[in-house]
Amino acid sequence: MTHETRSTCCYCGVGCGVLIAHDQGRITGVRGDPDHPANFGRLCTKGASLHLTARPDTRLLHPELRQRGAEGRCTEARQVGWDEALDHTASRFAEIIRRHGPDSVAFYLSGQLLTEDYYVFNKLAKALIGTNNVDTNSRLCMSSAAAGYKLTLGVDAPPCSYEDLGLADCLFIAGANPAVAHPILYRRIEDARAANPALKVIVVDPRRSETAAQANLHLALKPGTDIALYHGMLHVMIEEGLLDTAYIESHTEGFDALGKIVREYAPDTAAALTGVPAADIATAARWFARAGAALSLYCQGLNQSTHGSHNNAALIHLHLATGQIGRVGAGPFSLTGQPNAMGGREVGGMAHLLPGHREVADPDHRAEIARFWGVPWLSPRPGLKAIDLFAGLKSGQVKAVWIACTNPAQSLPHQAEVRQALAAAELVVVQEAFADAETLAYADVALPAATWGEKEGTVTNSERRISRVRAAVAPAGEARADWAIACDFARRLGRELGLQSAETLFAYPDPEAIFNEHRQTTVGRDLDIGGLSYDRLESAGPQQWPCRAGDSSGTARLYTDGRFQTPSGRACFVPCRHEATADRTDAAFPFALISGRLRDQWHGMTRTGTVPRLFNQEDEALLRLHPGDLLKVGVADGGLARVANGRGSIVVRVRGDDGLRPGTAWLPMHWGERFMAGAGANALTPASVDPISGQPELKHAAVRIEAARLPWPLAAIQRVEDGQAAAAMARARAWLGRFPYASVAFHGGKRPVVVLRAALAAPAEAGLIAELDRDFGLERPGGLSYADPARGVAKRAALADGELVAIRLAGETLASAWLPEALAGSGLAASRLRFALAPIASPPADLGPPREIVCKCADVDRQTLAAAFAAGESVDDVRERLKCGGYCGGCVPDLRRLHGAIQTSAQAA
């Protein structure tokens, strides 16, 4: 019998509620929770596919002790029991601490952990071991947003609510692409525009993104020039008398000092720095300041910068100067990248923090938490932030690192340095749910962790809303909850170090007991949740903090009284100026490489990369360049290019994109060495950080782009059964390092298909081809082959029950454009096999063109939509009839673009 369990999505910071369907200990489906206030039943394609990630064949199922070779990578793994794994780890940690002191060990955590998990790890490091070396991948995404709030408003607290999206008159979206990265929030924006046609939407982005394409005004600034843009807007507001001077005088301080700086940024000056026309800067300033309510939405484009804290502050200045804060529909609203980055900061799970938004640097805060935890003291020595932590591993300052629920061998910048650091470490412990995360290659100890659908606890989303996370099934294999692993280890480490306090410090019977302790640390603080409990979250649903004891509900908006969490009670204007990016383009590295997200993948694809259908929109890392730049570098659209700088080099396929500024290139952040030959975008990004937040500049790198001279292409495509997909992908992945260019991907349909694409400078040797054929099931009898040695062309196909099941194309691969779709769908009969071996980029006419799925939720393809639009239907007509765009809304920008293109074509005809 099927049951449903209410929980939350584990992807982005929107924090959508989900209902998990499960039967006999197995997750069978997922749908949006119609009662959850973050999404009201809507889910994006990633969230709607979550049940497809709940498969044991992709998981790390048992503890392992591993041997690492000369390059620091795993050469042998031995399955052990939990007792042996944790006793071994506790003994090694204790030995290192006794020899080198508490600061010789470190913990690197994740915004995907639950609040309760975070709390225990933080307490383990700071109360038991005595080190502040606890940091998190939230340092890579939200630390500058938190710093910007603290610099201006006093505390790390987004002041807005999702309902403000429907109450604003002007939306200012900067460094964010919510149509793709936060599609459920974008649905609210669409709803707001439908309800209020006068709503102005301004988008700040170097690229004409899916969100920018739908804006009333797109400010296509040069990468890294945000401060100059916002100062230019503030200059216009000052000159044209658009300020709320009464609000400035009553509720802020520091405006005069900032005003002197802003005088330097007249629209013409700002235009020269940013590349945005002066008239557009002035228009944006007027729309923002004159709006009844102006709401800004911003994300990694502001944060991932060496001046990310000041980027955030400069945008918040616009709200303070116009009084656009502390009321409905208005305010600066940072969009969170991970599901619980905020919860981690609430419990102090970062190198500079203590529970309850307290600071390590504050002696009173240290004394408060030491008393609360019942320990003699807490270390005043600052902990190492993420980039410094891994630099410390490489230098030997840090000897051991425990990595939980994150994948730094894909996600951190300057991957060559990161991998050298992991290789140099004396001890690397990796606590992970998925068996093929890149970082596991460097693990001495691998610990299997529970994951989505198996965990109990809480998370906090972008609007400060705390939701319950509930387990629908037991953990796979021997996996355990993250908090339980940390507690078990802490007690063992305490015994090794002779610290009897560990038994009582970590005597939690369940996650609710951890939540209750965390709740006590917040009482009287800005994030006070003294009025919350598991019971209340069960009965009243998710709540926004603060929610103090006695409050009837959580708090939707902050600063409604004009009082801020600063010593003076006033918000602060922060003196700051435009600064250059860490990497600067020059003759050697003339292109500014920026990165971003795709709709159907998330972060390093550890989870989404297990779902075949999530590859159907885009199945490899495609570098976008302006068409004029394609000509400059001599690469055809669809050709291969080498992207390089002093940190690394990758070879990727290129697509023309006239929505990019000339001189700017765009690459998705998701692909790493599990899906391509190379470490992806982060092979190239600098490890330079913001001096305030410690956040690295992941959004910009100066690179050289040139044609990759690899004229001999190769493709191998294999249809497999569902239960064989993970093993087939593992075999394909083993080929990535053997070619200068290679990618592996799934294609989803009735059956999963695995696709390997590669290229070489010259034809491969026969032995390599024979080995490839074995791995892709091409050795079975009854197939067909074709060879033209003079042209270096060799093809082979395998059949089963009269249908094509695998094919290898070497020297000429045009048919690889449509074969994955054919094999994943209705298949390709033997009578059509000649087409598979022919040099044609389109399928035979009776198969029809390959289906290019636009709406995965409703399974609607581009051909169907084009026919509907050509027949005169509007976007609203097809949304109503075909239901596309009615689930997550992520495809709506594509619908509008296609409709516009067909209208233009019809008018031209």
ChimeraX attribute file (.defattr): number of C-alpha atoms within 10 A of each C-alpha:
attribute: neighborCount
match mode: 1-to-1
recipient: residues
	/A:1	5
	/A:2	13
	/A:3	13
	/A:4	17
	/A:5	18
	/A:6	22
	/A:7	27
	/A:8	27
	/A:9	25
	/A:10	26
	/A:11	24
	/A:12	25
	/A:13	24
	/A:14	28
	/A:15	29
	/A:16	29
	/A:17	29
	/A:18	29
	/A:19	21
	/A:20	28
	/A:21	20
	/A:22	20
	/A:23	14
	/A:24	10
	/A:25	12
	/A:26	17
	/A:27	23
	/A:28	17
	/A:29	18
	/A:30	22
	/A:31	20
	/A:32	25
	/A:33	22
	/A:34	15
	/A:35	14
	/A:36	20
	/A:37	17
	/A:38	25
	/A:39	23
	/A:40	15
	/A:41	19
	/A:42	25
	/A:43	26
	/A:44	24
	/A:45	22
	/A:46	26
	/A:47	24
	/A:48	20
	/A:49	20
	/A:50	24
	/A:51	21
	/A:52	19
	/A:53	20
	/A:54	22
	/A:55	14
	/A:56	16
	/A:57	17
	/A:58	19
	/A:59	24
	/A:60	25
	/A:61	24
	/A:62	21
	/A:63	25
	/A:64	22
	/A:65	21
	/A:66	20
	/A:67	16
	/A:68	16
	/A:69	12
	/A:70	9
	/A:71	13
	/A:72	20
	/A:73	19
	/A:74	18
	/A:75	13
	/A:76	12
	/A:77	16
	/A:78	12
	/A:79	14
	/A:80	13
	/A:81	12
	/A:82	19
	/A:83	13
	/A:84	14
	/A:85	19
	/A:86	22
	/A:87	16
	/A:88	15
	/A:89	22
	/A:90	22
	/A:91	16
	/A:92	17
	/A:93	24
	/A:94	23
	/A:95	14
	/A:96	20
	/A:97	18
	/A:98	12
	/A:99	10
	/A:100	14
	/A:101	15
	/A:102	22
	/A:103	23
	/A:104	21
	/A:105	27
	/A:106	28
	/A:107	26
	/A:108	26
	/A:109	28
	/A:110	24
	/A:111	31
	/A:112	28
	/A:113	29
	/A:114	27
	/A:115	28
	/A:116	27
	/A:117	29
	/A:118	29
	/A:119	25
	/A:120	26
	/A:121	24
	/A:122	28
	/A:123	26
	/A:124	25
	/A:125	21
	/A:126	24
	/A:127	24
	/A:128	23
	/A:129	25
	/A:130	19
	/A:131	27
	/A:132	31
	/A:133	29
	/A:134	29
	/A:135	27
	/A:136	28
	/A:137	25
	/A:138	25
	/A:139	25
	/A:140	25
	/A:141	24
	/A:142	28
	/A:143	28
	/A:144	33
	/A:145	31
	/A:146	23
	/A:147	24
	/A:148	28
	/A:149	25
	/A:150	19
	/A:151	22
	/A:152	26
	/A:153	26
	/A:154	21
	/A:155	18
	/A:156	22
	/A:157	25
	/A:158	22
	/A:159	23
	/A:160	28
	/A:161	22
	/A:162	19
	/A:163	17
	/A:164	23
	/A:165	27
	/A:166	20
	/A:167	20
	/A:168	26
	/A:169	25
	/A:170	25
	/A:171	27
	/A:172	23
	/A:173	24
	/A:174	23
	/A:175	22
	/A:176	25
	/A:177	29
	/A:178	25
	/A:179	26
	/A:180	24
	/A:181	26
	/A:182	23
	/A:183	25
	/A:184	26
	/A:185	25
	/A:186	21
	/A:187	23
	/A:188	18
	/A:189	22
	/A:190	18
	/A:191	13
	/A:192	20
	/A:193	18
	/A:194	12
	/A:195	12
	/A:196	14
	/A:197	9
	/A:198	11
	/A:199	21
	/A:200	20
	/A:201	26
	/A:202	24
	/A:203	28
	/A:204	26
	/A:205	24
	/A:206	27
	/A:207	26
	/A:208	21
	/A:209	23
	/A:210	20
	/A:211	23
	/A:212	27
	/A:213	17
	/A:214	19
	/A:215	19
	/A:216	12
	/A:217	18
	/A:218	23
	/A:219	23
	/A:220	21
	/A:221	21
	/A:222	21
	/A:223	25
	/A:224	27
	/A:225	21
	/A:226	29
	/A:227	26
	/A:228	28
	/A:229	33
	/A:230	26
	/A:231	29
	/A:232	28
	/A:233	28
	/A:234	32
	/A:235	25
	/A:236	25
	/A:237	22
	/A:238	18
	/A:239	11
	/A:240	12
	/A:241	10
	/A:242	18
	/A:243	21
	/A:244	17
	/A:245	15
	/A:246	12
	/A:247	15
	/A:248	20
	/A:249	13
	/A:250	12
	/A:251	19
	/A:252	22
	/A:253	18
	/A:254	15
	/A:255	18
	/A:256	11
	/A:257	13
	/A:258	18
	/A:259	16
	/A:260	12
	/A:261	14
	/A:262	22
	/A:263	15
	/A:264	15
	/A:265	25
	/A:266	21
	/A:267	24
	/A:268	16
	/A:269	15
	/A:270	26
	/A:271	21
	/A:272	14
	/A:273	20
	/A:274	25
	/A:275	19
	/A:276	22
	/A:277	16
	/A:278	20
	/A:279	12
	/A:280	16
	/A:281	26
	/A:282	20
	/A:283	14
	/A:284	25
	/A:285	23
	/A:286	17
	/A:287	19
	/A:288	28
	/A:289	25
	/A:290	15
	/A:291	18
	/A:292	15
	/A:293	23
	/A:294	32
	/A:295	26
	/A:296	28
	/A:297	20
	/A:298	24
	/A:299	24
	/A:300	26
	/A:301	27
	/A:302	31
	/A:303	33
	/A:304	29
	/A:305	29
	/A:306	30
	/A:307	31
	/A:308	32
	/A:309	28
	/A:310	30
	/A:311	29
	/A:312	28
	/A:313	28
	/A:314	27
	/A:315	25
	/A:316	26
	/A:317	23
	/A:318	26
	/A:319	24
	/A:320	26
	/A:321	24
	/A:322	23
	/A:323	23
	/A:324	26
	/A:325	25
	/A:326	20
	/A:327	19
	/A:328	22
	/A:329	25
	/A:330	28
	/A:331	29
	/A:332	26
	/A:333	25
	/A:334	28
	/A:335	25
	/A:336	27
	/A:337	26
	/A:338	26
	/A:339	25
	/A:340	30
	/A:341	30
	/A:342	31
	/A:343	26
	/A:344	29
	/A:345	28
	/A:346	27
	/A:347	28
	/A:348	24
	/A:349	36
	/A:350	31
	/A:351	27
	/A:352	24
	/A:353	26
	/A:354	28
	/A:355	26
	/A:356	24
	/A:357	22
	/A:358	22
	/A:359	19
	/A:360	26
	/A:361	15
	/A:362	13
	/A:363	12
	/A:364	12
	/A:365	18
	/A:366	21
	/A:367	16
	/A:368	17
	/A:369	20
	/A:370	17
	/A:371	12
	/A:372	12
	/A:373	17
	/A:374	13
	/A:375	16
	/A:376	9
	/A:377	16
	/A:378	24
	/A:379	19
	/A:380	16
	/A:381	15
	/A:382	16
	/A:383	22
	/A:384	24
	/A:385	23
	/A:386	27
	/A:387	21
	/A:388	16
	/A:389	24
	/A:390	26
	/A:391	20
	/A:392	19
	/A:393	25
	/A:394	20
	/A:395	14
	/A:396	15
	/A:397	16
	/A:398	28
	/A:399	22
	/A:400	24
	/A:401	25
	/A:402	19
	/A:403	24
	/A:404	25
	/A:405	23
	/A:406	26
	/A:407	22
	/A:408	22
	/A:409	26
	/A:410	29
	/A:411	26
	/A:412	24
	/A:413	25
	/A:414	24
	/A:415	25
	/A:416	16
	/A:417	18
	/A:418	23
	/A:419	22
	/A:420	17
	/A:421	22
	/A:422	26
	/A:423	23
	/A:424	21
	/A:425	23
	/A:426	16
	/A:427	23
	/A:428	23
	/A:429	21
	/A:430	26
	/A:431	27
	/A:432	26
	/A:433	29
	/A:434	23
	/A:435	17
	/A:436	16
	/A:437	25
	/A:438	21
	/A:439	21
	/A:440	26
	/A:441	20
	/A:442	28
	/A:443	29
	/A:444	23
	/A:445	23
	/A:446	28
	/A:447	27
	/A:448	27
	/A:449	30
	/A:450	27
	/A:451	25
	/A:452	24
	/A:453	27
	/A:454	20
	/A:455	24
	/A:456	22
	/A:457	22
	/A:458	25
	/A:459	28
	/A:460	29
	/A:461	24
	/A:462	28
	/A:463	28
	/A:464	26
	/A:465	24
	/A:466	25
	/A:467	25
	/A:468	20
	/A:469	23
	/A:470	19
	/A:471	18
	/A:472	24
	/A:473	19
	/A:474	16
	/A:475	22
	/A:476	23
	/A:477	15
	/A:478	16
	/A:479	24
	/A:480	23
	/A:481	19
	/A:482	26
	/A:483	27
	/A:484	19
	/A:485	20
	/A:486	22
	/A:487	22
	/A:488	19
	/A:489	21
	/A:490	25
	/A:491	23
	/A:492	23
	/A:493	25
	/A:494	20
	/A:495	17
	/A:496	17
	/A:497	19
	/A:498	11
	/A:499	14
	/A:500	13
	/A:501	15
	/A:502	23
	/A:503	16
	/A:504	10
	/A:505	20
	/A:506	21
	/A:507	13
	/A:508	16
	/A:509	9
	/A:510	13
	/A:511	21
	/A:512	17
	/A:513	14
	/A:514	20
	/A:515	20
	/A:516	16
	/A:517	15
	/A:518	21
	/A:519	21
	/A:520	15
	/A:521	24
	/A:522	21
	/A:523	18
	/A:524	13
	/A:525	15
	/A:526	18
	/A:527	22
	/A:528	19
	/A:529	27
	/A:530	22
	/A:531	18
	/A:532	26
	/A:533	14
	/A:534	18
	/A:535	10
	/A:536	12
	/A:537	15
	/A:538	12
	/A:539	9
	/A:540	11
	/A:541	16
	/A:542	25
	/A:543	23
	/A:544	22
	/A:545	25
	/A:546	27
	/A:547	21
	/A:548	21
	/A:549	13
	/A:550	9
	/A:551	13
	/A:552	9
	/A:553	17
	/A:554	19
	/A:555	19
	/A:556	20
	/A:557	23
	/A:558	20
	/A:559	16
	/A:560	12
	/A:561	9
	/A:562	17
	/A:563	17
	/A:564	20
	/A:565	18
	/A:566	15
	/A:567	8
	/A:568	13
	/A:569	15
	/A:570	21
	/A:571	28
	/A:572	25
	/A:573	25
	/A:574	19
	/A:575	17
	/A:576	19
	/A:577	18
	/A:578	21
	/A:579	15
	/A:580	14
	/A:581	20
	/A:582	20
	/A:583	18
	/A:584	14
	/A:585	17
	/A:586	12
	/A:587	7
	/A:588	11
	/A:589	18
	/A:590	15
	/A:591	23
	/A:592	24
	/A:593	28
	/A:594	23
	/A:595	21
	/A:596	21
	/A:597	17
	/A:598	17
	/A:599	20
	/A:600	24
	/A:601	27
	/A:602	21
	/A:603	24
	/A:604	24
	/A:605	19
	/A:606	23
	/A:607	21
	/A:608	23
	/A:609	22
	/A:610	22
	/A:611	24
	/A:612	22
	/A:613	25
	/A:614	22
	/A:615	18
	/A:616	21
	/A:617	17
	/A:618	14
	/A:619	19
	/A:620	21
	/A:621	21
	/A:622	18
	/A:623	23
	/A:624	25
	/A:625	27
	/A:626	20
	/A:627	19
	/A:628	15
	/A:629	22
	/A:630	23
	/A:631	13
	/A:632	11
	/A:633	13
	/A:634	15
	/A:635	22
	/A:636	16
	/A:637	16
	/A:638	13
	/A:639	17
	/A:640	23
	/A:641	25
	/A:642	19
	/A:643	25
	/A:644	19
	/A:645	17
	/A:646	13
	/A:647	17
	/A:648	19
	/A:649	20
	/A:650	22
	/A:651	26
	/A:652	27
	/A:653	21
	/A:654	24
	/A:655	20
	/A:656	21
	/A:657	21
	/A:658	15
	/A:659	18
	/A:660	21
	/A:661	22
	/A:662	16
	/A:663	15
	/A:664	22
	/A:665	28
	/A:666	24
	/A:667	21
	/A:668	19
	/A:669	24
	/A:670	25
	/A:671	28
	/A:672	25
	/A:673	20
	/A:674	27
	/A:675	26
	/A:676	28
	/A:677	24
	/A:678	25
	/A:679	23
	/A:680	28
	/A:681	32
	/A:682	29
	/A:683	26
	/A:684	26
	/A:685	27
	/A:686	22
	/A:687	22
	/A:688	19
	/A:689	21
	/A:690	20
	/A:691	13
	/A:692	16
	/A:693	25
	/A:694	25
	/A:695	31
	/A:696	30
	/A:697	28
	/A:698	31
	/A:699	28
	/A:700	28
	/A:701	27
	/A:702	27
	/A:703	28
	/A:704	22
	/A:705	27
	/A:706	17
	/A:707	18
	/A:708	22
	/A:709	15
	/A:710	19
	/A:711	15
	/A:712	19
	/A:713	22
	/A:714	24
	/A:715	24
	/A:716	27
	/A:717	28
	/A:718	30
	/A:719	26
	/A:720	22
	/A:721	12
	/A:722	12
	/A:723	12
	/A:724	12
	/A:725	23
	/A:726	22
	/A:727	13
	/A:728	21
	/A:729	23
	/A:730	15
	/A:731	15
	/A:732	25
	/A:733	21
	/A:734	12
	/A:735	19
	/A:736	22
	/A:737	15
	/A:738	12
	/A:739	18
	/A:740	19
	/A:741	25
	/A:742	27
	/A:743	30
	/A:744	26
	/A:745	26
	/A:746	30
	/A:747	27
	/A:748	20
	/A:749	17
	/A:750	15
	/A:751	18
	/A:752	25
	/A:753	30
	/A:754	27
	/A:755	27
	/A:756	24
	/A:757	25
	/A:758	22
	/A:759	24
	/A:760	19
	/A:761	14
	/A:762	13
	/A:763	20
	/A:764	17
	/A:765	8
	/A:766	10
	/A:767	9
	/A:768	10
	/A:769	16
	/A:770	12
	/A:771	12
	/A:772	18
	/A:773	20
	/A:774	11
	/A:775	17
	/A:776	25
	/A:777	20
	/A:778	24
	/A:779	17
	/A:780	13
	/A:781	9
	/A:782	10
	/A:783	20
	/A:784	16
	/A:785	13
	/A:786	14
	/A:787	13
	/A:788	10
	/A:789	10
	/A:790	6
	/A:791	11
	/A:792	14
	/A:793	18
	/A:794	20
	/A:795	22
	/A:796	20
	/A:797	27
	/A:798	25
	/A:799	21
	/A:800	14
	/A:801	8
	/A:802	14
	/A:803	18
	/A:804	24
	/A:805	24
	/A:806	28
	/A:807	28
	/A:808	28
	/A:809	26
	/A:810	23
	/A:811	23
	/A:812	21
	/A:813	23
	/A:814	18
	/A:815	19
	/A:816	26
	/A:817	15
	/A:818	18
	/A:819	26
	/A:820	26
	/A:821	23
	/A:822	22
	/A:823	27
	/A:824	24
	/A:825	18
	/A:826	13
	/A:827	18
	/A:828	20
	/A:829	15
	/A:830	18
	/A:831	10
	/A:832	15
	/A:833	18
	/A:834	13
	/A:835	17
	/A:836	28
	/A:837	23
	/A:838	16
	/A:839	14
	/A:840	16
	/A:841	16
	/A:842	18
	/A:843	21
	/A:844	15
	/A:845	7
	/A:846	7
	/A:847	13
	/A:848	11
	/A:849	15
	/A:850	19
	/A:851	17
	/A:852	16
	/A:853	18
	/A:854	24
	/A:855	26
	/A:856	24
	/A:857	22
	/A:858	14
	/A:859	13
	/A:860	18
	/A:861	16
	/A:862	17
	/A:863	16
	/A:864	15
	/A:865	23
	/A:866	17
	/A:867	12
	/A:868	16
	/A:869	21
	/A:870	14
	/A:871	9
	/A:872	13
	/A:873	16
	/A:874	16
	/A:875	20
	/A:876	14
	/A:877	13
	/A:878	17
	/A:879	16
	/A:880	12
	/A:881	9
	/A:882	16
	/A:883	16
	/A:884	26
	/A:885	25
	/A:886	18
	/A:887	22
	/A:888	28
	/A:889	26
	/A:890	31
	/A:891	24
	/A:892	24
	/A:893	19
	/A:894	17
	/A:895	24
	/A:896	17
	/A:897	15
	/A:898	18
	/A:899	21
	/A:900	15
	/A:901	14
	/A:902	17
	/A:903	15
	/A:904	11
	/A:905	11
	/A:906	10
	/A:907	8
	/A:908	7
	/A:909	6
